[in-house]
Amino acid sequence: MKLLSRSEEIVLLAIWKLQGDAYGVTIRQMIFETTGQKWSIGAIYAPLHRLENKGFVSSIKSEPIAERGGRSKIYYQVTSDGRKALAEIKRINEAIWMNVPVLGVENPAH
């Protein structure tokens, strides 16, 4: 299986964590809550479209919301191939980090 880019991995994990409530805004919020990083909407949609093209996510368009000029939302969900990719990424990350000496940095975000 071809490795995903880090942005694809983060977006795919956010969709998985949202379990059925994943659309642009909620994906962005989940990424911020998880990483503390504010991503632009464009930074989310580029990897999102690549994930969809690779078959790792699928999308469904909702009915327009009930307000004047209400737009539809596009909801995303992880496919079975996407779940396999996440499992492989987790395995690889665990193997890479196994036996790494302590880095001596308590809070790398600062």
HELIX and SHEET records of a PDB file:
HELIX    1   1 ARG A    6  LEU A   18  1                                  13    
HELIX    2   2 GLY A   24  THR A   35  1                                  12    
HELIX    3   3 ILE A   41  ASN A   53  1                                  13    
HELIX    4   4 SER A   80  TRP A   97  1                                  18    
SHEET    1   A 2 VAL A  57  LYS A  61  0                                        
SHEET    2   A 2 ILE A  74  VAL A  78 -1                                        
END                                                                             
